[in-house]
Amino acid sequence: MFIYEKYILKKLIVVFLLTVLFFTALLFIFNFFRIARHITAGVEFWLVFRLFLYLVPSLLGFSIPFGTLVAGLLVYGKLSAQNEILALRANGVSLSRAASAMAMLAAGTFLLAVLVFGVVTPMGNHALRRLRNELGRINPLFLFEPGETINVFPGYSIYVERKRGSILRDVHITHVSKEGITIRIDAKTAAVQHHPEAGTVILKLDDVTSRMRKSAGRELWEEKDKVMEVEFDLAGVLQRAEGRKDESDMTFRELLARTAVAKENGEDSAIYTTELNKRLVLSFACLSLAMVGAPLGMRIRRGEKTVGIAIGMTLAMSFYAVVTFAEKLRNNPSLHPQVLMWLPNAVLVLLGLLFFRRVRRGL
């Protein structure tokens, strides 16, 4: 390794670590107040601390690709603004050699992302879900988080817009029966009643509108201004959830094994293949974003840093938007969501090659 490669690589590692720390802390703050509410609800501090601890791996998974991009933009942008890239070219160093330090960082962050997405994050997700179930056993109110779709109870999808004390506000419940009939229940408020001796939780809904539809979408009936009670088997649900793993809780090896079993049994394996491809796509993002970050940074001149950073961030946000959209299609295998997920990486690689070509011509 040449002296200038060590010099650039050292700068890249420092900026990468600082960026990952910053983005992780920023994402952590977004979740802080939601989790910290458990302390005011009387939950032991140790349980709340574990919630924070298990959340960190999932945050790191998004911070690592961003950190790779920002490191390339800032370091190569500064080198370009100070004419150091031009000086390297004048001394016979090619652009590919000048970008070799970025390639080393990208390879290292790719391996780190594979480890995080393939092992660490699934273990953290599984531990987090088990802890949430434990909190739900203590107080079912913890299961009804505002702004999240609750799929804890089989056949039911529950969405709560707001929560104040033991009262849920603007509650939307969707229940799909085995016959394919969908019942939609909208309530202004809902009181949560826990019956530990029976192992049940009851939602007492007020100001209710109920609608029933067949799978074809034709409405059968609608009723308004009703008071309704919906009872759930909390003990049975939590007991079944103890040994069960969702696709987000599985490591790479477990996802591959579950996919093979589903194919052998003639079952749909799209959920598992989509989850597997999503993690590989996010890991590969370290390489594709690095290919964009380095040449964009090299094109930066004095006073133009914000332009390159804005372009890089726009590309990164577009990347995550497409991946998130493709993940939403995992229940529609005919749309091939696992293929759609790889499209942003392919576009970024092509853009990176184009940017390198333009930088070479420009210099």
C-alpha positions as CSV (number, residue, x, y, z in Angstrom):
1,M,0.0,0.0,0.0
2,F,1.4,3.4,-1.0
3,I,1.7,6.3,1.4
4,Y,-1.0,8.3,-0.3
5,E,-3.4,5.3,-0.1
6,K,-2.8,5.0,3.7
7,Y,-3.2,8.8,4.0
8,I,-6.6,8.7,2.2
9,L,-7.8,5.5,3.9
10,K,-7.1,6.9,7.3
11,K,-9.2,10.0,6.6
12,L,-12.0,7.8,5.1
13,I,-12.1,5.5,8.2
14,V,-12.3,8.5,10.6
15,V,-15.1,10.2,8.7
16,F,-16.9,6.9,8.3
17,L,-16.9,6.2,12.0
18,L,-18.0,9.7,12.9
19,T,-20.8,9.6,10.3
20,V,-22.0,6.2,11.5
21,L,-22.0,7.4,15.1
22,F,-23.9,10.6,14.1
23,F,-26.6,8.8,12.0
24,T,-27.0,6.1,14.6
25,A,-27.5,8.7,17.3
26,L,-29.9,10.6,15.1
27,L,-32.0,7.5,14.5
28,F,-31.7,6.7,18.2
29,I,-33.2,10.0,19.1
30,F,-36.2,9.5,16.9
31,N,-37.0,6.3,18.9
32,F,-36.0,7.7,22.3
33,F,-39.2,9.4,23.3
34,R,-41.4,6.5,22.1
35,I,-39.4,4.0,24.2
36,A,-38.8,6.4,27.1
37,R,-42.6,6.5,27.7
38,H,-42.3,3.1,29.2
39,I,-40.4,4.6,32.1
40,T,-43.2,6.9,33.0
41,A,-45.6,4.0,32.7
42,G,-43.8,2.2,35.6
43,V,-41.6,-0.2,33.7
44,E,-38.3,-1.1,35.3
45,F,-35.4,0.9,34.0
46,W,-33.4,-2.3,33.2
47,L,-36.2,-3.5,30.8
48,V,-36.3,-0.1,29.1
49,F,-32.4,-0.2,28.8
50,R,-32.7,-3.6,27.1
51,L,-35.2,-2.1,24.6
52,F,-32.6,0.5,23.6
53,L,-29.8,-2.0,23.5
54,Y,-31.7,-4.4,21.1
55,L,-32.7,-1.5,18.9
56,V,-29.1,-0.5,18.1
57,P,-28.3,-3.3,15.5
58,S,-31.2,-2.3,13.3
59,L,-30.1,1.3,13.3
60,L,-26.5,0.4,12.5
61,G,-27.7,-1.5,9.4
62,F,-28.9,1.8,7.9
63,S,-26.0,4.0,9.2
64,I,-23.2,1.9,7.6
65,P,-24.1,2.4,3.9
66,F,-24.8,6.1,4.6
67,G,-21.4,6.4,6.4
68,T,-19.7,4.9,3.3
69,L,-21.3,7.4,1.0
70,V,-20.6,10.5,3.2
71,A,-17.0,9.4,3.8
72,G,-16.4,9.3,0.0
73,L,-18.1,12.7,-0.6
74,L,-16.4,14.6,2.2
75,V,-12.9,13.1,2.0
76,Y,-12.5,13.2,-1.8
77,G,-14.4,16.5,-1.9
78,K,-11.8,18.0,0.4
79,L,-8.9,16.5,-1.6
80,S,-10.3,17.8,-4.8
81,A,-11.0,21.3,-3.4
82,Q,-7.4,21.5,-2.2
83,N,-6.1,20.3,-5.6
84,E,-4.6,17.2,-4.0
85,I,-6.3,14.9,-6.6
86,L,-4.9,17.1,-9.3
87,A,-1.4,16.8,-7.7
88,L,-1.7,13.0,-7.6
89,R,-2.6,13.0,-11.3
90,A,0.3,15.2,-12.1
91,N,2.6,12.7,-10.5
92,G,1.3,9.9,-12.6
93,V,-1.2,8.4,-10.2
94,S,-4.4,7.2,-12.1
95,L,-7.9,7.9,-10.8
96,S,-8.4,4.2,-10.1
97,R,-5.3,4.2,-7.9
98,A,-6.5,7.4,-6.2
99,A,-9.9,5.7,-5.5
100,S,-8.3,2.5,-4.3
101,A,-8.6,3.6,-0.7
102,M,-12.3,4.1,-1.2
103,A,-12.5,0.6,-2.6
104,M,-10.8,-0.8,0.5
105,L,-13.3,1.0,2.8
106,A,-16.2,-0.1,0.7
107,A,-15.1,-3.8,0.8
108,G,-14.7,-3.5,4.6
109,T,-18.0,-1.9,5.2
110,F,-19.7,-4.4,2.9
111,L,-18.4,-7.3,5.0
112,L,-19.4,-5.4,8.1
113,A,-22.9,-4.9,6.7
114,V,-23.2,-8.6,5.8
115,L,-22.4,-9.5,9.4
116,V,-24.8,-6.9,10.8
117,F,-27.7,-7.7,8.5
118,G,-27.1,-11.5,8.5
119,V,-26.5,-12.2,12.1
120,V,-26.5,-9.2,14.5
121,T,-29.7,-7.5,13.5
122,P,-31.9,-10.6,13.3
123,M,-30.7,-11.6,16.8
124,G,-31.5,-8.1,18.0
125,N,-34.9,-8.1,16.4
126,H,-35.8,-11.5,17.9
127,A,-34.7,-10.3,21.4
128,L,-36.6,-7.1,20.9
129,R,-39.8,-8.9,20.0
130,R,-39.5,-11.3,22.9
131,L,-39.0,-8.3,25.3
132,R,-42.0,-6.5,23.8
133,N,-44.0,-9.6,24.4
134,E,-42.8,-9.7,28.0
135,L,-43.8,-6.1,28.4
136,G,-47.2,-6.9,26.8
137,R,-47.7,-9.7,29.4
138,I,-47.1,-7.1,32.1
139,N,-49.3,-4.5,30.6
140,P,-51.1,-5.0,27.2
141,L,-51.0,-1.3,26.5
142,F,-47.4,-1.7,25.5
143,L,-48.5,-3.8,22.5
144,F,-50.6,-0.9,21.0
145,E,-47.9,1.5,19.9
146,P,-49.3,4.6,18.0
147,G,-48.3,4.8,14.4
148,E,-47.5,1.1,14.1
149,T,-49.5,-1.7,12.6
150,I,-50.1,-4.4,15.2
151,N,-50.2,-7.9,13.8
152,V,-49.8,-9.7,17.1
153,F,-53.3,-11.3,17.2
154,P,-53.9,-13.8,14.4
155,G,-56.4,-12.6,11.7
156,Y,-56.3,-9.1,13.0
157,S,-54.5,-6.0,11.9
158,I,-54.8,-3.1,14.3
159,Y,-53.6,0.5,13.8
160,V,-53.7,3.2,16.5
161,E,-53.1,6.8,15.7
162,R,-52.8,8.1,19.2
163,K,-52.7,6.9,22.8
164,R,-53.3,8.7,26.0
165,G,-53.1,6.7,29.2
166,S,-55.2,3.6,28.8
167,I,-57.3,5.1,26.1
168,L,-56.5,4.5,22.4
169,R,-57.8,7.1,19.9
170,D,-58.6,6.7,16.2
171,V,-58.4,2.9,16.2
172,H,-58.7,0.9,12.9
173,I,-59.1,-2.8,13.1
174,T,-59.2,-5.2,10.1
175,H,-60.2,-8.8,10.5
176,V,-60.1,-11.3,7.6
177,S,-62.1,-14.5,8.2
178,K,-61.3,-17.9,6.7
179,E,-64.1,-17.4,4.3
180,G,-62.4,-14.4,2.8
181,I,-64.8,-11.8,4.3
182,T,-63.1,-8.7,5.5
183,I,-64.5,-6.7,8.5
184,R,-63.2,-3.2,9.0
185,I,-63.9,-1.5,12.3
186,D,-63.1,2.1,12.9
187,A,-63.5,3.6,16.4
188,K,-62.9,7.1,17.8
189,T,-61.7,5.7,21.1
190,A,-60.9,2.3,22.7
191,A,-60.4,1.4,26.3
192,V,-58.0,-1.5,27.0
193,Q,-59.0,-3.9,29.7
194,H,-56.7,-6.7,30.9
195,H,-58.0,-9.8,32.6
196,P,-54.8,-11.7,33.7
197,E,-56.8,-14.6,35.3
198,A,-58.4,-15.4,32.0
199,G,-55.4,-14.4,29.9
200,T,-57.4,-12.1,27.7
201,V,-57.4,-8.5,26.7
202,I,-60.6,-6.6,25.7
203,L,-60.9,-3.5,23.6
204,K,-64.0,-1.6,24.5
205,L,-64.7,0.5,21.3
206,D,-66.8,3.6,21.3
207,D,-68.3,5.6,18.4
208,V,-67.8,2.6,16.0
209,T,-68.3,2.2,12.3
210,S,-68.3,-1.4,11.0
211,R,-68.1,-2.5,7.4
212,M,-68.2,-6.0,6.0
213,R,-66.9,-6.8,2.5
214,K,-66.3,-9.9,0.5
215,S,-63.0,-10.6,-1.1
216,A,-64.2,-9.1,-4.4
217,G,-64.7,-5.7,-2.6
218,R,-68.5,-5.5,-2.6
219,E,-69.8,-4.0,0.6
220,L,-72.4,-6.2,2.4
221,W,-73.4,-3.9,5.2
222,E,-72.3,-0.9,7.2
223,E,-73.3,0.1,10.8
224,K,-72.4,3.3,12.6
225,D,-72.6,4.7,16.1
226,K,-72.1,1.4,17.9
227,V,-70.4,0.4,21.1
228,M,-68.4,-2.8,20.6
229,E,-66.1,-5.1,22.5
230,V,-63.4,-7.2,20.8
231,E,-61.7,-9.9,22.9
232,F,-58.2,-11.3,22.2
233,D,-56.5,-14.4,23.6
234,L,-53.4,-12.6,24.9
235,A,-51.9,-15.6,26.8
236,G,-52.2,-17.9,23.9
237,V,-50.7,-15.4,21.5
238,L,-47.7,-14.6,23.7
239,Q,-47.1,-18.3,24.3
240,R,-47.1,-19.2,20.6
241,A,-44.9,-16.2,19.9
242,E,-42.2,-17.4,22.3
243,G,-40.8,-20.1,20.0
244,R,-41.8,-18.5,16.7
245,K,-39.5,-16.4,14.5
246,D,-40.6,-13.9,11.9
247,E,-38.6,-13.5,8.7
248,S,-37.0,-10.4,10.2
249,D,-35.7,-12.5,13.2
250,M,-34.0,-15.0,11.0
251,T,-30.3,-15.1,10.1
252,F,-29.1,-15.7,6.5
253,R,-28.7,-19.4,7.2
254,E,-32.2,-19.7,8.7
255,L,-33.8,-17.8,5.8
256,L,-32.1,-20.1,3.3
257,A,-33.3,-23.1,5.2
258,R,-36.8,-21.8,5.5
259,T,-36.9,-21.0,1.8
260,A,-35.8,-24.5,0.9
261,V,-38.4,-26.1,3.2
262,A,-41.2,-23.9,1.7
263,K,-40.2,-24.9,-1.8
264,E,-40.2,-28.6,-0.9
265,N,-43.7,-28.3,0.6
266,G,-45.0,-26.4,-2.4
267,E,-45.5,-23.2,-0.3
268,D,-44.9,-19.6,-1.3
269,S,-41.4,-18.6,-0.3
270,A,-41.6,-15.0,-1.6
271,I,-41.6,-13.6,2.0
272,Y,-38.3,-15.3,2.8
273,T,-36.6,-14.6,-0.5
274,T,-37.6,-10.9,-0.4
275,E,-36.2,-10.5,3.1
276,L,-33.0,-12.3,2.1
277,N,-32.6,-10.1,-1.0
278,K,-33.4,-6.9,1.0
279,R,-30.5,-7.6,3.4
280,L,-28.1,-8.4,0.5
281,V,-29.2,-5.3,-1.3
282,L,-28.6,-3.1,1.7
283,S,-25.2,-4.7,2.2
284,F,-24.2,-4.3,-1.4
285,A,-25.3,-0.6,-1.1
286,C,-21.9,0.0,0.6
287,L,-20.2,-0.8,-2.7
288,S,-22.6,1.0,-5.0
289,L,-22.8,4.1,-2.9
290,A,-19.0,4.1,-2.7
291,M,-18.8,4.1,-6.5
292,V,-21.0,7.2,-6.5
293,G,-19.5,9.0,-3.5
294,A,-15.8,8.9,-4.7
295,P,-16.3,10.5,-8.2
296,L,-18.9,12.9,-6.9
297,G,-16.4,14.1,-4.3
298,M,-13.6,14.4,-6.9
299,R,-15.8,16.7,-8.9
300,I,-16.3,19.1,-6.0
301,R,-14.5,22.5,-6.3
302,R,-14.2,25.2,-3.7
303,G,-17.7,26.4,-2.7
304,E,-19.4,23.4,-4.4
305,K,-19.5,21.0,-1.5
306,T,-23.2,21.3,-0.8
307,V,-24.0,20.5,-4.4
308,G,-22.2,17.1,-4.3
309,I,-23.5,16.2,-0.9
310,A,-27.0,17.1,-1.9
311,I,-26.8,14.9,-5.0
312,G,-25.3,12.0,-3.0
313,M,-28.0,12.2,-0.3
314,T,-30.8,12.4,-2.9
315,L,-29.5,9.3,-4.5
316,A,-29.2,7.5,-1.2
317,M,-32.7,8.5,-0.1
318,S,-34.1,7.4,-3.5
319,F,-32.3,4.1,-3.0
320,Y,-34.0,3.4,0.3
321,A,-37.4,4.6,-1.0
322,V,-37.3,2.0,-3.8
323,V,-36.1,-0.8,-1.5
324,T,-38.9,0.1,1.0
325,F,-41.5,0.1,-1.7
326,A,-40.3,-3.3,-3.0
327,E,-40.4,-4.7,0.5
328,K,-44.1,-3.7,0.7
329,L,-44.7,-5.9,-2.4
330,R,-43.4,-9.1,-0.7
331,N,-47.0,-10.5,-0.5
332,N,-47.3,-10.1,-4.3
333,P,-44.7,-12.5,-5.7
334,S,-46.0,-12.0,-9.3
335,L,-44.5,-8.4,-9.2
336,H,-41.0,-9.9,-8.4
337,P,-40.1,-7.6,-5.5
338,Q,-36.8,-9.3,-4.9
339,V,-35.8,-8.3,-8.5
340,L,-37.0,-4.7,-8.1
341,M,-34.9,-4.3,-5.0
342,W,-31.7,-4.8,-7.0
343,L,-32.6,-2.0,-9.5
344,P,-31.3,0.9,-7.3
345,N,-27.9,-0.8,-6.9
346,A,-27.6,-1.4,-10.7
347,V,-28.5,2.3,-11.3
348,L,-25.9,3.5,-8.8
349,V,-23.2,1.3,-10.3
350,L,-23.9,2.7,-13.7
351,L,-24.0,6.3,-12.4
352,G,-20.7,5.6,-10.6
353,L,-19.0,4.5,-13.8
354,L,-20.4,7.5,-15.6
355,F,-19.2,9.9,-13.0
356,F,-15.7,8.4,-13.0
357,R,-15.6,8.8,-16.8
358,R,-16.6,12.4,-16.5
359,V,-14.1,13.1,-13.8
360,R,-11.3,11.5,-15.9
361,R,-12.3,13.8,-18.8
362,G,-12.6,16.8,-16.6
363,L,-9.2,16.4,-15.0
